[in-house]
Amino acid sequence: MNRRPDTVSRLEALRVIVTGAASGIGAATAAALAARGAQVLAVDRSAETMPWMAGGFLGRVVPCTADVTSAVDCDRMVRRAETELGGLDALVHSAGVLRPPGGRPRPLADLEDAEYDAVVGTNLRGTFLANRAALHLMLKQRAGQIVNLASTSGVRGRPLDALYSASKAGVVALSESVAEEVRPFGVRVQVVLPDAVDTPLWKQNGALGGAPAGALPPQRVADVILFCLALPPGVACDNLVLMPLQSRARRAAARGAAETKRREP
Amino acid sequence: MSDVAGRDPAAVDLAGRCAIVTGGSGGIGLGIAAALDRRGARVVIAARGADAVARAATTLAHGAGFPDCDVRDPARVEALFDFAEERFGPVDIAVACAGVRRAAAGGRLVPPPVSGLGDADWDEEIETALRGVFHLARAAARRMTARGGGQIVNISSARGGLRGEPYGAAYCAAKMAARALFHSLAAETAASGVRAFSILPDAVATPLIAGTGLGRTGTLTPDQLGNVVADLLAMPLDAVIEDVRVSLREGRPAVQRMAARSGGPA
């Protein structure tokens, strides 16, 4: 058996807000937490039923409709955790968008002002508002932890995804800053940077289609988020970059082929 | 999705796996060996000396010791793999953790600046912390890619593996180079199902940093780090976390440091 008694016990007592919980990484994280006995406030802006909740976690998962771009909603979400979960130990902030509804990959010169507001507003401002709302409570109680979701695009920008990349770079820097600020008060902030993950986010590319081959299952990111949450007090992992093993292999192979070609006379 | 107990069924079960830990007789290495041992892995502790290795091996429930293992000697590293395979079967996990413990003068270590760094000091650091890592990585990669699976871990450092620090030129040069070696290794072996990655811990309470002044603001314990490494090795094998930085979130807070400094933000 691969028992992890410390890890499991640290997770089962947690009361956690998960934003972006309707789909993708947020849904996988909420389900994994609930499966380990955590109490979860599953937050998303749509009131649609969260399909993954059919998994039988209803006793431990409370759905909550909130828009992370609204400060009022974020404060309300934290109050609901207090009343319905009996408190708040952790925030997993996974809510994010690749581009606005109907948007498509375009170079920066063609982007509208509204697209900036939609992407940076949700990803970066949303992180600010959700973190701030949670910290108001966590700093008071001198305990708590936050895991923010960034992306490898936040370390190296990708063409046609300037706004997404910029917003995720902002999430990394915001997380680093706030982690240092709140550390003395017993609050731990970590940030996870996944590479391509097979989530509905890719559908925002419209006709260009879904996740690239080799994208990680969202459960894998949930594994890493749970790993972060279960770290013993006083220990943190900084800026975890999570890559699919195989896409890496393909890239290496492509580089190798290009190199061979270049060397040929 | 998780199974009933909330575990990811894709997680790696460490029980029964054969693991090698160089530098395993003390400090971080022993912390990792102990954590893997607690999860049922068959651990071979390798290090220089015989007594320390034997003592460390007796603390393991399932493991064994491989004495006089100077990682600077490639033949000895190959012999380590042969020994582990003979005892416990093919090596699933290889952890490079051997480091140089520098002699302290008057109970306090004063690391030299580049201008005062002796050839012998430079060579010892680079030979152990870089060439030794290469020997282990090469032996592991050969055997693991042939079998189509395995994990290779490089214990780097957040104080030296990310950028050079004053009075630590040889150490930082070795640590940064070894991390680069692992980037290359990881990309090469991924197609064969072999995962390779580096872990960059903050100061850990070990004999290595005794007297250096590091860790005055608090340290990780070898046990804490060992558990983190074991958790990472148990992560499902379709993903890899590159350059895992493990830091301490206790001790003297940054805000106080900032307040103590005059002037504004950098």
Chai-1 contact restraints between the chains, C-beta under 6 A:
chainA,res_idxA,chainB,res_idxB,connection_type,confidence,min_distance_angstrom,max_distance_angstrom,comment,restraint_id
A,N2,B,D13,contact,1.0,0.0,6.0,A-B,restraint_1
A,N2,B,L14,contact,1.0,0.0,6.0,A-B,restraint_2
A,A32,B,S2,contact,1.0,0.0,6.0,A-B,restraint_3
A,A35,B,S2,contact,1.0,0.0,6.0,A-B,restraint_4
A,A35,B,G6,contact,1.0,0.0,6.0,A-B,restraint_5
A,R36,B,G6,contact,1.0,0.0,6.0,A-B,restraint_6
A,E180,B,A254,contact,1.0,0.0,6.0,A-B,restraint_7
A,R183,B,R249,contact,1.0,0.0,6.0,A-B,restraint_8
A,R183,B,P253,contact,1.0,0.0,6.0,A-B,restraint_9
A,P184,B,P253,contact,1.0,0.0,6.0,A-B,restraint_10
A,P184,B,V255,contact,1.0,0.0,6.0,A-B,restraint_11
A,R188,B,R249,contact,1.0,0.0,6.0,A-B,restraint_12
A,L216,B,A239,contact,1.0,0.0,6.0,A-B,restraint_13
A,R220,B,A239,contact,1.0,0.0,6.0,A-B,restraint_14
A,D223,B,D8,contact,1.0,0.0,6.0,A-B,restraint_15
A,F227,B,D231,contact,1.0,0.0,6.0,A-B,restraint_16
A,P232,B,Q224,contact,1.0,0.0,6.0,A-B,restraint_17
A,G234,B,R249,contact,1.0,0.0,6.0,A-B,restraint_18
A,G234,B,E250,contact,1.0,0.0,6.0,A-B,restraint_19
A,V235,B,Q224,contact,1.0,0.0,6.0,A-B,restraint_20
A,A236,B,S247,contact,1.0,0.0,6.0,A-B,restraint_21
A,A236,B,R249,contact,1.0,0.0,6.0,A-B,restraint_22
A,C237,B,V244,contact,1.0,0.0,6.0,A-B,restraint_23
A,C237,B,V246,contact,1.0,0.0,6.0,A-B,restraint_24
A,D238,B,R245,contact,1.0,0.0,6.0,A-B,restraint_25
A,D238,B,S247,contact,1.0,0.0,6.0,A-B,restraint_26
A,L240,B,I241,contact,1.0,0.0,6.0,A-B,restraint_27
A,V241,B,E242,contact,1.0,0.0,6.0,A-B,restraint_28
A,L242,B,A239,contact,1.0,0.0,6.0,A-B,restraint_29
A,L242,B,I241,contact,1.0,0.0,6.0,A-B,restraint_30
A,M243,B,V240,contact,1.0,0.0,6.0,A-B,restraint_31
A,P244,B,A239,contact,1.0,0.0,6.0,A-B,restraint_32
A,L245,B,A190,contact,1.0,0.0,6.0,A-B,restraint_33
A,L245,B,D238,contact,1.0,0.0,6.0,A-B,restraint_34
A,L245,B,V240,contact,1.0,0.0,6.0,A-B,restraint_35
A,R248,B,A187,contact,1.0,0.0,6.0,A-B,restraint_36
A,R248,B,A190,contact,1.0,0.0,6.0,A-B,restraint_37
A,A249,B,A190,contact,1.0,0.0,6.0,A-B,restraint_38
A,A249,B,A191,contact,1.0,0.0,6.0,A-B,restraint_39
A,A252,B,A187,contact,1.0,0.0,6.0,A-B,restraint_40
